[in-house]
Amino acid sequence: MTISTGPFEVKVFPDPPISEKDGVTIGRFRCEKRFSGALVGTSEVFMTGVGTPDPKLRAYVAIERIEGTLDGKQGSFVVTQTGSMNHEGMSLAIPIVAGSGTGELLGITGKMSIRIEASGAHFYEIDYTIA
């Protein structure tokens, strides 16, 4: 496995809520990311999330297509994201979709993780192999 890291910037574009009832809101968001470091490229994220009256209780699912150069290899791949927050903390799973790699990233498998610092700075880690 290769582990690659670096920072990224994200812009979020919310759509109007899909559903609101008793303080629970379901909404859609589109995000654009710009990666640097071992991954130089961009992505587009399509996200659906739920918020509750308690801001510490939330969840989302998303599909993200990442395009660019990863460790010198040009191509694209797709990840899914499943995230949830509760009073104990946050859980986030971001696997690479098998069969989604293109170009020199054909055959990529693995997972991605995200870290957000208190300052708001975002960082990624991609743990992958290319068959």
N, C-alpha and C positions, 0 to 999 in steps of 0.2 A: 504494500500500500504506500502511496505517496501522500504526504500531508502538505497542503499549500495554504498560505494565510495572507491576509492583507485587509486594508480598510475598504469601506464602501460608503457611498452617500445614497440617501433614499428620499424620494419625493412621493407624497401620498395624495391621491385624488379621490375623495369620497363621493359616492353617488347618494341620492336621497335614500332614506331607509326603506327597506323592503316591507318590514312589518314592525309595528310598535304596539305592545299590549302590556299593561300593568307594570310599566317601567323596564320591560325587557325589549331590547331593540335588536333586530337583525338587519345588517347592512352589507353593502358591497363597496369595495374599494379597488382602485387600480393604482399600482405603484410603479415607479421607474427607479432603477438602481444604476449606479455607475461604480464599477469595481476598479481597484488598482492593487498593486503588489503582484503576487504570483498569477492572479487572474486580472487581465486587462480587458474590460468589456462592459456590456450593459445587459440589463434584463427588464422584462415587463412581467409584473405580478398581477394575477387576478385573484382577489381575496373575498371571502364571505365570512363575516364575524358576528358574534353576539355579545352584547353588553347587558349587564344587569344593573339594578339600582346600586349595588355594591361595586365600586370601581375595581376592586381586587378580584372579582369573579367574572371572567371573560373567556372567550374561546374563539378560534378561527381556523379555517382551512384555506389553502391557496394552491395555485398552480403557477410555476415560474419558469419561463424560458430564458436561459442564460446564453449569451452569444459573445464570443471574443477569443482570446488566446489564454490558455491555461498552461503554465510552465512551457511556453513556446509552441504549444499545439493549438492550431486554429480550428474552431468549430462551434458547436452549440450542444446543449443538453437541457433536460427539463428536470426540475425537482418538484416534489409535493411538500407542503408544509401543514402540520397539524400542531396547533399550539393551544395551551390552556393555562389560565392563572387561577389560583385559589389562595387561601390564607396561608398555606404552607410554602407557596412559591410558584414557579413557572415551569412547565414542561413543554419542550419543543422537539419535534422530530422532522428532519428534512432529508429524506432519502432521494437519491438520484433515480429517476425512472429508468428501469432496464429497457434497452432498445431505443432510447431517445437521443443518443449521441450522434453527431454528424461530423463530417470532415475528418480531421485528425483525432477527434474525440469519439469516433465511432467505437462502440464496445465499452464505453465508460460505465463503471458501477461504483457505488460507494454512498457516502452521505456528506452532508454539509451541516455546520453548526454556526450560530450567530451569537455574538457577544455585544451587548450595548453597555457602555460605561456610563457612570453617573453624569458625565459631561455631555452625554448624548452622542458621542462618537460610536460608530458601528464598525464591527470587525467580523470577518468570516473565516472559517476553517473548512477546507474540503479534504476529506480522507477518501482517496479513490485509487482505482486501478483501471487500466485499459487493456482489454483482452486482445 
